[in-house]
């Protein structure tokens, strides 16, 4: 056994420490850069110790008072846009997927399996493949620079529908019969039985879909042209100047650190539910 071998225990800890260092070192450099001035960052080599401009840089980032030649949109506003977008995408995907899987499993209607496979086949058609016609529809509907334009095209999920369908198939038929004998209708059975049984799966999917929505880049890049609707990921790109214009790298790094906080908090706060939803098979 690995746990009974001192050499393998030391080796496993060494590998873990090296892995943590590889992952954490770029984050540390980003944090250090966010506490220094732009001139200090450009010095070679850059100091690896935190500077004395932490509050100044983060305040300038949140308020959009940087002096760079590119976008100076307030990061506080961009993070709010990203938060709303990520929450709408995550909650919307889960709600639509739950109802879709419920209809496919518990209702008998013509071409039921055809519709399921039609949903499943969309896994081969991500946003990048259908981005042209999707953008045309969003533009024609006047949804550019709106929360609807940022979220509606991304709100359906074939993966979540498939996962919920597979779980619903494992629910004993006795629960369905018992609910029917108690006079519960389909939506009552869905609300009082299926949803409570699916809480761990919902939590796991929420974490995945929240991070998916928060990290969206390509689609917001197309549908947002107004600084007030920039998600924070787009805002970081807009802050980087092109050509001879100066870039406030300290403000950019402060924005990058701020952008990592919400998804990190979601993962840490829901870690137990996330792991349980992925590995728990005893529903």
C-alpha positions as CSV (number, residue, x, y, z in Angstrom):
1,X,0.0,0.0,0.0
2,X,1.2,3.5,-0.8
3,X,0.4,4.8,2.7
4,X,2.6,2.2,4.3
5,X,5.7,3.0,2.2
6,X,7.7,5.9,3.6
7,X,9.5,6.4,0.2
8,X,6.3,6.5,-1.8
9,X,4.7,8.8,0.8
10,X,7.6,11.2,0.5
11,X,7.6,10.9,-3.3
12,X,3.8,11.6,-3.5
13,X,4.2,14.7,-1.3
14,X,7.1,15.9,-3.4
15,X,5.1,15.5,-6.6
16,X,2.1,17.4,-5.0
17,X,4.3,20.2,-3.8
18,X,5.9,20.6,-7.2
19,X,2.4,20.6,-8.8
20,X,1.2,23.2,-6.4
21,X,4.3,25.4,-7.1
22,X,3.8,25.1,-10.8
23,X,0.1,26.2,-10.5
24,X,0.6,28.8,-7.8
25,X,3.7,30.6,-9.0
26,X,2.0,32.4,-11.9
27,X,-0.7,33.5,-9.5
28,X,1.8,34.8,-7.0
29,X,3.6,36.7,-9.8
30,X,0.3,38.2,-10.8
31,X,-0.5,39.3,-7.2
32,X,3.0,40.8,-6.8
33,X,2.7,42.7,-10.0
34,X,-0.6,44.0,-8.9
35,X,1.0,45.7,-5.9
36,X,3.8,47.5,-7.8
37,X,3.9,50.5,-10.1
38,X,4.0,50.1,-13.9
39,X,7.6,51.1,-14.0
40,X,8.6,48.6,-11.3
41,X,7.0,45.8,-13.3
42,X,9.0,46.7,-16.4
43,X,12.3,46.5,-14.5
44,X,14.3,43.4,-15.3
45,X,14.2,41.3,-13.2
46,X,11.0,42.3,-11.6
47,X,11.0,42.1,-7.8
48,X,9.3,39.0,-6.4
49,X,8.3,40.8,-3.2
50,X,4.9,42.5,-2.9
51,X,5.1,46.3,-3.4
52,X,3.5,49.1,-1.5
53,X,0.8,50.1,-4.0
54,X,-1.8,47.4,-3.4
55,X,-4.7,49.6,-2.2
56,X,-3.9,52.3,-4.8
57,X,-3.8,49.8,-7.7
58,X,-7.0,47.9,-6.7
59,X,-8.9,51.2,-6.1
60,X,-7.8,52.5,-9.5
61,X,-8.9,49.2,-11.1
62,X,-12.3,49.1,-9.4
63,X,-13.0,52.8,-10.1
64,X,-11.5,52.8,-13.6
65,X,-9.1,55.7,-12.9
66,X,-6.0,54.2,-14.5
67,X,-3.8,56.3,-16.8
68,X,-3.2,53.7,-19.5
69,X,-3.8,54.4,-23.2
70,X,-6.5,51.6,-23.5
71,X,-9.9,51.0,-21.8
72,X,-10.3,52.3,-18.3
73,X,-13.8,50.9,-17.7
74,X,-14.5,50.4,-13.9
75,X,-13.7,46.8,-13.0
76,X,-16.4,46.9,-10.3
77,X,-19.0,47.3,-13.1
78,X,-17.4,44.6,-15.3
79,X,-17.4,42.1,-12.4
80,X,-21.1,42.8,-11.8
81,X,-21.8,42.1,-15.5
82,X,-19.8,38.9,-15.3
83,X,-21.5,37.9,-12.1
84,X,-25.0,38.4,-13.5
85,X,-24.1,36.7,-16.8
86,X,-22.6,33.7,-15.0
87,X,-25.5,33.3,-12.6
88,X,-28.1,33.6,-15.4
89,X,-26.3,31.0,-17.6
90,X,-25.8,28.6,-14.7
91,X,-29.3,28.8,-13.3
92,X,-30.8,28.9,-16.8
93,X,-28.9,25.8,-17.9
94,X,-29.9,23.8,-14.8
95,X,-33.6,24.8,-15.0
96,X,-34.0,24.1,-18.7
97,X,-32.0,20.8,-18.4
98,X,-34.0,19.6,-15.5
99,X,-37.3,20.2,-17.3
100,X,-36.1,18.8,-20.5
101,X,-34.8,15.6,-18.9
102,X,-38.0,15.3,-16.9
103,X,-40.2,15.5,-20.0
104,X,-38.0,13.0,-21.9
105,X,-38.1,10.4,-19.1
106,X,-41.5,10.7,-17.6
107,X,-43.8,11.7,-20.5
108,X,-44.7,9.6,-23.5
109,X,-45.1,11.6,-26.7
110,X,-44.4,11.0,-30.3
111,X,-40.7,11.2,-31.4
112,X,-39.6,11.4,-27.8
113,X,-36.2,9.7,-28.4
114,X,-35.8,11.7,-31.6
115,X,-36.0,14.9,-29.7
116,X,-33.6,13.6,-27.1
117,X,-31.0,12.6,-29.7
118,X,-31.6,16.0,-31.4
119,X,-30.6,17.7,-28.2
120,X,-27.6,15.3,-27.7
121,X,-26.3,15.9,-31.2
122,X,-26.0,19.7,-30.4
123,X,-22.9,18.7,-28.4
124,X,-21.1,18.6,-31.8
125,X,-22.3,22.2,-32.5
126,X,-20.7,24.5,-29.9
127,X,-21.1,28.3,-30.0
128,X,-17.9,28.6,-32.1
129,X,-19.5,26.6,-34.9
130,X,-22.8,28.4,-35.1
131,X,-21.5,31.8,-34.1
132,X,-22.3,33.5,-37.4
133,X,-26.0,32.8,-37.6
134,X,-26.4,33.2,-33.8
135,X,-24.8,36.6,-34.0
136,X,-27.1,37.6,-36.9
137,X,-30.2,36.5,-34.9
138,X,-29.1,38.4,-31.8
139,X,-28.3,41.5,-33.8
140,X,-31.7,41.4,-35.7
141,X,-33.5,41.1,-32.3
142,X,-31.6,44.2,-31.0
143,X,-29.9,42.2,-28.2
144,X,-26.4,43.5,-28.6
145,X,-25.0,45.1,-25.5
146,X,-27.7,43.5,-23.3
147,X,-27.7,40.8,-20.7
148,X,-30.1,38.8,-22.9
149,X,-27.6,38.9,-25.7
150,X,-24.9,37.7,-23.4
151,X,-26.8,34.9,-21.9
152,X,-29.7,33.5,-24.0
153,X,-27.5,32.0,-26.8
154,X,-25.5,30.1,-24.1
155,X,-28.3,29.1,-21.8
156,X,-29.1,25.6,-23.2
157,X,-27.0,22.6,-22.3
158,X,-27.1,19.2,-23.9
159,X,-24.6,17.8,-21.4
160,X,-26.7,18.8,-18.3
161,X,-29.8,17.4,-20.0
162,X,-28.1,14.1,-20.6
163,X,-26.8,13.9,-17.0
164,X,-30.2,14.6,-15.5
165,X,-31.8,12.1,-17.9
166,X,-29.4,9.4,-16.8
167,X,-30.1,10.2,-13.1
168,X,-33.9,10.2,-13.5
169,X,-33.7,6.8,-15.2
170,X,-32.2,5.5,-11.9
171,X,-35.2,6.7,-9.8
172,X,-37.3,3.7,-8.7
173,X,-40.6,3.3,-10.3
174,X,-42.1,2.8,-6.9
175,X,-41.6,6.5,-6.1
176,X,-43.6,7.4,-9.2
177,X,-46.4,5.1,-8.3
178,X,-46.4,6.3,-4.7
179,X,-46.6,9.9,-5.8
180,X,-49.5,9.1,-8.2
181,X,-51.4,7.2,-5.5
182,X,-51.0,10.3,-3.2
183,X,-52.6,12.4,-5.9
184,X,-49.4,14.3,-6.8
185,X,-49.4,15.6,-10.4
186,X,-46.4,15.7,-12.6
187,X,-45.1,19.1,-11.5
188,X,-45.7,18.2,-7.9
189,X,-43.7,15.0,-8.3
190,X,-41.0,17.0,-10.1
191,X,-40.8,19.7,-7.4
192,X,-41.1,17.5,-4.3
193,X,-39.3,14.3,-5.3
194,X,-37.0,14.7,-8.3
195,X,-35.5,18.1,-7.5
196,X,-34.6,17.2,-3.9
197,X,-33.0,14.0,-5.0
198,X,-31.0,15.9,-7.6
199,X,-29.5,18.5,-5.2
200,X,-25.9,17.2,-5.4
201,X,-26.0,16.9,-9.2
202,X,-27.4,20.4,-9.4
203,X,-24.6,21.8,-7.1
204,X,-21.9,20.1,-9.2
205,X,-23.4,21.4,-12.4
206,X,-23.8,24.9,-10.9
207,X,-20.1,25.1,-10.2
208,X,-19.1,23.9,-13.7
209,X,-21.6,26.2,-15.4
210,X,-20.9,29.2,-13.3
211,X,-17.2,29.0,-14.2
212,X,-18.2,28.4,-17.8
213,X,-20.3,31.6,-17.9
214,X,-17.7,33.6,-16.0
215,X,-14.8,32.7,-18.4
216,X,-16.8,33.4,-21.6
217,X,-14.6,35.4,-24.0
218,X,-15.4,34.8,-27.7
219,X,-19.2,35.4,-27.5
220,X,-19.0,38.6,-25.3
221,X,-16.3,39.9,-27.5
222,X,-18.8,39.9,-30.4
223,X,-21.9,41.1,-28.7
224,X,-20.5,43.9,-26.5
225,X,-19.2,47.2,-27.9
226,X,-20.2,49.4,-25.0
227,X,-17.8,49.6,-22.0
228,X,-20.7,49.4,-19.6
229,X,-21.5,45.8,-20.8
230,X,-18.0,44.5,-20.8
231,X,-17.5,41.3,-18.8
232,X,-14.3,41.3,-16.8
233,X,-12.6,38.8,-19.1
234,X,-13.2,41.2,-22.0
235,X,-12.2,44.1,-19.9
236,X,-8.8,42.7,-19.2
237,X,-8.2,42.4,-23.0
238,X,-9.4,45.9,-23.6
239,X,-7.0,47.3,-21.0
240,X,-4.0,46.1,-22.9
241,X,-2.9,48.8,-25.3
242,X,-1.7,48.1,-28.8
243,X,1.1,49.9,-30.7
244,X,3.1,52.6,-28.8
245,X,0.4,53.3,-26.2
246,X,1.4,52.6,-22.6
247,X,-0.3,49.8,-20.7
248,X,-0.8,50.0,-17.0
249,X,0.3,46.4,-16.3
250,X,-0.2,46.9,-12.5
251,X,-3.9,47.8,-13.1
252,X,-4.2,44.8,-15.5
253,X,-2.8,42.4,-13.0
254,X,-5.0,43.8,-10.2
255,X,-8.0,43.2,-12.5
256,X,-6.8,39.7,-13.2
257,X,-6.6,39.0,-9.5
258,X,-10.1,40.4,-8.9
259,X,-11.4,38.4,-11.7
260,X,-10.2,35.1,-10.1
261,X,-11.9,35.8,-6.8
262,X,-15.6,35.0,-7.5
263,X,-15.1,31.6,-9.3
264,X,-12.5,30.6,-6.6
265,X,-15.0,31.4,-3.9
266,X,-17.7,29.4,-5.7
267,X,-15.5,26.4,-5.9
268,X,-14.3,26.7,-2.3
269,X,-17.8,27.2,-0.8
270,X,-19.4,24.4,-2.9
271,X,-16.4,22.0,-2.9
272,X,-18.1,19.4,-0.7
273,X,-21.3,19.4,-2.8
274,X,-19.3,19.5,-6.0
275,X,-17.3,16.4,-5.2
276,X,-20.3,14.6,-3.8
277,X,-22.3,15.4,-7.0
278,X,-19.6,13.9,-9.1
279,X,-18.8,10.7,-7.1
280,X,-21.9,9.9,-5.1
281,X,-23.8,7.1,-6.8
282,X,-26.1,6.3,-3.9
283,X,-29.0,8.6,-4.7
